Amino acid sequence: MKLLRYGPLGSEKPGLLDDSGAIRALSTTVGDITGATISPDSLKMIASIDPYTLPRVVGDVRIGPCIANVGKFV
C-alpha cells in the first residue's frame, strides 16, 4: 500500500496507489494524510480496506506532498 496526496496545489486529497498503479480516492475514509493518519492504528485500518472498492481517480492528476501540515521534520 502506497499512500499519496493528489490534486491542485493547496487542494490535495488523500489517496492510495493500488497494485495496478491506479490512484484510488481515500477521502471518504480519511480527511487527509497527516501525522495522525500514519499512526499504527490508522494505517492498520487503511490496510484493511480493499483498494478496488475505492473510487478510481481518472485523468492526469498532480501528485502532491505525501503528508499534509508538517510542522517539523527531523
C-alpha positions in Angstrom: 0.0 0.0 0.0 1.4 3.4 -1.0 -0.3 6.5 0.4 -0.3 9.7 -1.6 -2.0 13.1 -1.9 -3.2 14.3 -5.3 -4.8 17.3 -6.8 -4.2 21.0 -7.4 -1.7 22.8 -5.2 -3.3 23.6 -1.8 -6.3 21.4 -2.5 -4.7 17.9 -2.4 -6.9 14.9 -1.5 -5.8 11.7 0.2 -5.4 8.6 -2.0 -3.5 5.4 -2.4 -1.8 3.6 -5.3 -3.3 0.2 -6.0 -1.4 -2.8 -7.3 -2.2 -1.9 -10.9 -0.7 1.6 -10.4 -4.1 3.4 -10.4 -4.8 6.1 -7.8 -7.8 5.4 -5.5 -9.6 8.1 -3.6 -9.3 7.8 0.2 -11.3 11.0 1.0 -14.4 9.0 2.2 -12.2 7.2 4.7 -9.7 9.8 5.9 -9.9 13.6 5.7 -6.3 14.0 4.7 -2.9 12.2 5.2 -1.4 13.8 8.3 0.8 12.6 11.2 -2.3 11.2 12.8 -3.2 9.2 9.7 0.1 7.4 9.7 -0.2 6.2 13.3 -0.1 2.4 13.6 -3.9 2.2 14.3 -4.8 4.4 11.4 -2.5 2.5 9.0 -4.0 -0.8 10.2 -7.5 0.5 9.4 -6.4 1.8 6.0 -4.6 -1.5 5.2 -7.8 -3.4 5.9 -9.6 -1.7 3.0 -9.9 -3.4 -0.3 -8.4 -0.7 -2.6 -10.6 -1.9 -5.5 -13.7 -0.8 -3.6 -12.5 2.8 -3.5 -13.3 5.2 -6.4 -10.6 5.3 -9.1 -9.2 8.7 -9.8 -9.2 9.3 -13.6 -7.3 11.8 -15.7 -3.8 13.2 -15.3 -3.6 14.5 -11.7 -0.7 16.2 -9.9 0.9 14.2 -7.1 1.4 16.5 -4.1 3.4 16.3 -0.8 2.8 12.9 0.8 1.8 14.3 4.2 -0.2 17.5 5.0 0.5 20.0 7.7 4.1 19.0 8.5 5.1 21.3 11.4 8.6 19.9 12.0 10.6 17.4 10.1 13.6 15.9 11.8 
